[in-house]
């Protein structure tokens, strides 16, 4: 079975591009329920990416309830509606209070993730965090949506804890972890360059603390970032109430 490689110059990261291609193959019926996806090695070759990219793309499909890995057998496509509802996939973006709930939970986990990343990151992981941070700035500079790059930055920080449970938690939440995309509107201050620059500067303080190996400052910077997001959304809630 061959899954075509999709050329999507605006598809964001390699993980996003590969997951989009696989999702398209599944939803279009090219790969039917009950069938097995190509092996990790074949997907790596077909898409010209690393095994890590393929694994993360499949993890995203699993979080969406589209596939199920079976030990020793491979990854199989699920019947529509066969999977149980996944946690964090029912976030109601129409309710600001629902977003605040998510931000509170993220704070409890990601503050510690930032601190552990400061203590445990490898040179390669430190470089990845800086690259993800720069990718957010690149999106701001050309006026492209930033939520995807933002999500990849938080995943890179979670990965740098070298405790896989932190990354699993972020991936389980999925793109809903960054609610900005679902709330964007042309006249909303949350999408203004000033707003996005503020977010980027908050990220910068987190990244710098991690790179400097300063666990306490990294924890504080992540807390300030997520609590700042809560304050901004609470202010919107009061405005809309």
C-alpha positions as CSV (number, residue, x, y, z in Angstrom):
1,X,0.0,0.0,0.0
2,X,1.4,3.4,-1.0
3,X,0.6,6.7,0.6
4,X,1.5,9.6,-1.6
5,X,3.8,12.2,-0.2
6,X,1.9,15.5,0.0
7,X,3.7,18.7,-0.9
8,X,2.4,21.3,1.6
9,X,4.7,24.3,1.8
10,X,2.5,26.0,4.3
11,X,1.9,22.9,6.4
12,X,4.1,23.9,9.3
13,X,6.5,21.5,10.9
14,X,7.4,18.1,9.4
15,X,5.3,16.4,12.1
16,X,2.2,18.4,11.0
17,X,2.9,17.7,7.3
18,X,3.2,14.0,7.8
19,X,0.2,13.8,10.1
20,X,-1.9,15.7,7.6
21,X,-0.9,13.3,4.8
22,X,-1.7,10.3,6.9
23,X,-5.0,11.8,8.1
24,X,-6.0,12.6,4.5
25,X,-5.3,9.0,3.5
26,X,-7.4,7.7,6.3
27,X,-10.3,10.1,6.0
28,X,-10.4,9.8,2.2
29,X,-10.7,6.0,2.4
30,X,-7.3,5.4,0.8
31,X,-6.4,3.5,4.0
32,X,-9.6,1.7,5.2
33,X,-10.6,0.8,8.8
34,X,-9.0,-2.4,9.9
35,X,-6.0,-1.9,7.5
36,X,-2.5,-1.4,8.8
37,X,-0.5,1.7,8.1
38,X,2.8,1.2,6.3
39,X,5.7,0.3,8.6
40,X,7.6,3.1,10.4
41,X,10.6,2.4,8.1
42,X,8.4,2.7,4.9
43,X,6.8,6.0,6.2
44,X,10.2,7.4,7.0
45,X,11.4,6.7,3.4
46,X,8.2,7.8,1.8
47,X,8.1,11.2,3.5
48,X,11.8,11.8,3.7
49,X,11.7,12.4,7.5
50,X,13.2,10.8,10.6
51,X,11.6,8.0,12.6
52,X,10.9,10.5,15.4
53,X,8.8,12.6,13.1
54,X,6.8,9.6,12.0
55,X,6.3,8.5,15.6
56,X,5.0,11.9,16.6
57,X,2.7,12.1,13.6
58,X,1.2,8.7,14.5
59,X,0.9,9.9,18.1
60,X,-1.2,12.8,16.8
61,X,-3.5,10.5,14.9
62,X,-3.8,8.2,17.9
63,X,-4.9,11.2,20.0
64,X,-7.6,11.9,17.4
65,X,-8.8,8.4,17.7
66,X,-8.0,7.5,14.1
67,X,-5.4,4.8,14.7
68,X,-4.5,2.2,17.3
69,X,-0.9,0.8,17.7
70,X,-0.9,-3.0,18.5
71,X,2.2,-4.3,20.1
72,X,4.1,-6.5,17.7
73,X,1.6,-6.1,14.9
74,X,1.7,-2.4,13.7
75,X,-0.6,0.6,13.6
76,X,-4.2,-0.1,12.5
77,X,-6.9,2.3,11.3
78,X,-9.9,2.4,13.5
79,X,-13.6,2.2,12.6
80,X,-15.2,5.7,12.7
81,X,-16.5,6.2,16.2
82,X,-14.7,3.1,17.5
83,X,-12.4,4.9,19.8
84,X,-13.6,6.2,23.2
85,X,-13.7,10.0,23.6
86,X,-10.2,11.2,24.3
87,X,-9.5,13.5,27.3
88,X,-8.9,17.2,26.4
89,X,-10.6,16.8,23.0
90,X,-13.9,18.3,24.1
91,X,-12.6,21.8,24.9
92,X,-15.4,24.2,24.2
93,X,-13.6,27.2,22.6
94,X,-16.8,29.1,22.6
95,X,-16.6,29.3,26.4
96,X,-13.7,31.4,27.7
97,X,-14.1,29.6,31.1
98,X,-13.3,26.3,29.4
99,X,-10.1,27.7,28.1
100,X,-9.2,29.1,31.6
101,X,-9.7,25.6,33.0
102,X,-7.2,24.2,30.5
103,X,-4.7,27.0,31.2
104,X,-4.9,26.3,35.0
105,X,-4.2,22.6,34.3
106,X,-1.3,23.4,32.0
107,X,0.2,25.6,34.6
108,X,0.3,22.8,37.1
109,X,2.2,20.6,34.7
110,X,4.3,22.9,32.5
111,X,5.8,24.9,35.3
112,X,7.5,21.7,36.5
113,X,8.3,20.8,32.9
114,X,10.2,24.0,32.4
115,X,12.2,23.5,35.6
116,X,13.1,20.0,34.7
117,X,14.1,21.0,31.2
118,X,16.5,23.6,32.6
119,X,18.1,20.8,34.7
120,X,18.0,17.9,32.2
121,X,18.1,19.3,28.6
122,X,20.8,18.0,26.3
123,X,22.6,20.4,23.9
124,X,20.5,19.1,21.0
125,X,17.3,19.7,23.0
126,X,18.4,23.2,24.0
127,X,19.0,23.9,20.3
128,X,15.6,22.6,19.4
129,X,13.9,24.8,22.0
130,X,15.7,27.9,20.5
131,X,14.7,26.8,17.0
132,X,11.1,26.4,18.0
133,X,11.1,29.8,19.6
134,X,12.6,31.4,16.5
135,X,9.9,29.7,14.4
136,X,7.2,31.5,16.4
137,X,9.0,34.8,15.7
138,X,9.2,33.9,12.0
139,X,5.4,33.4,11.8
140,X,4.8,36.7,13.5
141,X,7.2,38.5,11.1
142,X,5.2,37.3,8.0
143,X,1.8,37.5,9.6
144,X,1.1,33.7,9.6
145,X,-0.8,31.9,12.4
146,X,1.5,31.2,15.3
147,X,-0.5,28.6,17.3
148,X,1.2,25.6,15.5
149,X,4.7,26.9,16.1
150,X,3.7,27.8,19.7
151,X,2.5,24.2,20.3
152,X,5.8,22.8,18.9
153,X,7.7,25.1,21.3
154,X,5.9,23.8,24.3
155,X,6.4,20.2,23.1
156,X,10.1,20.8,22.7
157,X,10.2,22.0,26.4
158,X,8.3,18.9,27.5
159,X,10.6,16.7,25.5
160,X,13.7,18.3,27.2
161,X,12.5,17.1,30.6
162,X,13.6,13.6,29.4
163,X,10.5,12.3,31.1
164,X,8.3,11.0,28.3
165,X,5.1,11.5,30.4
166,X,5.3,15.3,30.1
167,X,5.4,15.0,26.3
168,X,2.5,12.5,26.3
169,X,0.5,15.0,28.4
170,X,1.1,17.8,25.9
171,X,0.3,15.5,22.9
172,X,-2.8,14.2,24.6
173,X,-4.2,17.8,24.9
174,X,-3.3,18.3,21.2
175,X,-3.7,21.6,19.5
176,X,-6.4,22.6,22.0
177,X,-3.5,23.3,24.3
178,X,-3.0,26.5,22.4
179,X,-6.5,28.0,22.1
180,X,-5.5,31.1,20.2
181,X,-6.2,29.6,16.8
182,X,-9.8,28.8,17.6
183,X,-10.4,32.2,19.1
184,X,-8.9,34.3,16.4
185,X,-10.9,36.9,14.6
186,X,-9.8,39.8,12.3
187,X,-10.7,42.5,14.9
188,X,-9.5,40.7,18.0
189,X,-6.6,42.1,19.9
190,X,-5.4,38.6,20.7
191,X,-4.1,38.3,17.1
192,X,-2.6,41.8,16.9
193,X,1.2,42.1,16.4
194,X,1.5,43.7,19.9
195,X,-0.3,40.8,21.5
196,X,1.8,38.2,19.7
197,X,5.0,40.0,20.5
198,X,4.1,40.0,24.2
199,X,3.5,36.2,24.0
200,X,6.9,35.8,22.2
201,X,8.7,37.8,24.9
202,X,7.2,35.7,27.6
203,X,8.4,32.6,25.7
204,X,11.8,34.2,25.5
205,X,12.1,34.5,29.2
206,X,11.3,30.8,29.6
207,X,13.7,29.8,26.8
208,X,16.6,31.9,28.3
209,X,16.1,30.4,31.8
210,X,16.1,26.9,30.4
211,X,19.2,27.5,28.4
212,X,20.9,29.0,31.4
213,X,20.1,26.0,33.5
214,X,18.1,28.1,36.0
215,X,15.2,25.8,37.1
216,X,13.6,28.3,39.5
217,X,13.5,31.1,37.0
218,X,12.3,28.8,34.3
219,X,9.4,27.7,36.6
220,X,8.6,31.3,37.4
221,X,8.7,32.4,33.8
222,X,6.3,29.6,32.7
223,X,4.0,30.4,35.6
224,X,4.0,34.1,34.6
225,X,3.3,33.2,31.0
226,X,0.4,30.9,31.7
227,X,-1.1,33.0,34.5
228,X,-0.8,36.0,32.2
229,X,-2.8,34.1,29.6
230,X,-5.4,33.4,32.3
231,X,-5.6,37.1,33.2
232,X,-6.1,38.0,29.5
233,X,-8.8,35.5,29.0
234,X,-10.5,36.4,32.3
235,X,-10.5,40.0,31.2
236,X,-12.2,38.9,28.0
237,X,-14.7,36.9,30.0
238,X,-15.6,40.0,32.0
239,X,-15.9,42.0,28.9
240,X,-18.2,39.5,27.2
241,X,-20.3,38.8,30.3
